[in-house]
Amino acid sequence: MDENRGTSPSAPRQRDCEQFVNPKKYEIRINELSNGFVVTVGCESFVFEDCNNMLHCLKKYLENRNAVTKMWLDHKVLPS
């Protein structure tokens, strides 16, 4: 085990999340802050000041994960 990193040197490296788009269902975490929300989907984090906008974007993502993921990876745009 590599003591500096805490992992075995033979452990596979985690893929960069922008290298591929697939129908994988990523974990979604929502953290409420005093002035909004931080939503983490897989390895990407998004900040929302408005609950309705956050729910709208999450609904669009859950309805069509591939399209929303591709839109984000290609253009850095969330659903409107």
C-alpha positions as CSV (number, residue, x, y, z in Angstrom):
1,M,0.0,0.0,0.0
2,D,1.3,3.5,-0.8
3,E,1.4,5.2,2.6
4,N,1.3,8.7,1.0
5,R,-1.9,8.1,-0.8
6,G,-3.6,5.5,1.3
7,T,-4.3,3.2,-1.7
8,S,-2.6,0.3,-3.3
9,P,-0.4,1.3,-6.3
10,S,-2.1,-1.5,-8.3
11,A,-5.6,-0.1,-7.7
12,P,-7.3,1.1,-10.9
13,R,-7.6,4.9,-11.3
14,Q,-11.0,6.3,-11.2
15,R,-12.1,7.4,-14.7
16,D,-12.6,11.1,-15.3
17,C,-16.3,11.6,-15.5
18,E,-16.1,13.6,-18.7
19,Q,-14.6,10.8,-20.7
20,F,-17.9,9.0,-21.2
21,V,-21.7,9.3,-21.2
22,N,-23.7,6.2,-20.3
23,P,-27.0,5.4,-18.7
24,K,-25.3,4.8,-15.3
25,K,-27.4,6.0,-12.4
26,Y,-25.2,8.2,-10.3
27,E,-25.7,8.9,-6.6
28,I,-27.5,12.2,-6.1
29,R,-26.8,14.2,-2.9
30,I,-28.5,17.4,-1.9
31,N,-27.0,19.6,0.8
32,E,-29.1,22.5,2.1
33,L,-27.1,25.6,2.9
34,S,-28.3,28.9,4.5
35,N,-28.6,30.5,1.0
36,G,-29.4,27.6,-1.3
37,F,-28.4,24.0,-2.2
38,V,-25.4,22.1,-3.4
39,V,-26.4,19.1,-5.5
40,T,-23.8,16.5,-6.3
41,V,-24.5,14.0,-9.1
42,G,-21.7,11.6,-9.5
43,C,-18.5,13.6,-9.6
44,E,-20.2,16.9,-10.6
45,S,-21.5,19.5,-8.1
46,F,-24.1,22.2,-8.9
47,V,-25.2,25.2,-6.8
48,F,-28.8,26.4,-6.7
49,E,-30.1,29.4,-4.9
50,D,-33.7,28.6,-5.7
51,C,-35.4,25.3,-4.6
52,N,-37.8,25.4,-7.6
53,N,-35.0,25.7,-10.1
54,M,-33.1,22.8,-8.4
55,L,-36.2,20.6,-8.5
56,H,-36.9,21.5,-12.1
57,C,-33.3,20.5,-13.1
58,L,-33.4,17.3,-11.1
59,K,-36.7,16.3,-12.7
60,K,-35.3,16.9,-16.2
61,Y,-32.2,14.8,-15.3
62,L,-34.3,12.0,-13.9
63,E,-36.5,12.0,-17.0
64,N,-33.6,11.8,-19.4
65,R,-30.2,11.2,-17.8
66,N,-28.3,10.8,-21.1
67,A,-29.6,14.0,-22.7
68,V,-29.0,16.2,-19.7
69,T,-25.6,14.6,-19.0
70,K,-24.5,15.1,-22.6
71,M,-25.8,18.7,-22.6
72,W,-23.7,19.4,-19.5
73,L,-20.5,17.7,-20.7
74,D,-20.7,19.2,-24.2
75,H,-21.9,22.7,-23.4
76,K,-21.9,23.2,-19.6
77,V,-25.6,24.0,-19.7
78,L,-28.3,22.8,-17.4
79,P,-31.9,22.2,-18.6
80,S,-34.1,25.3,-18.8
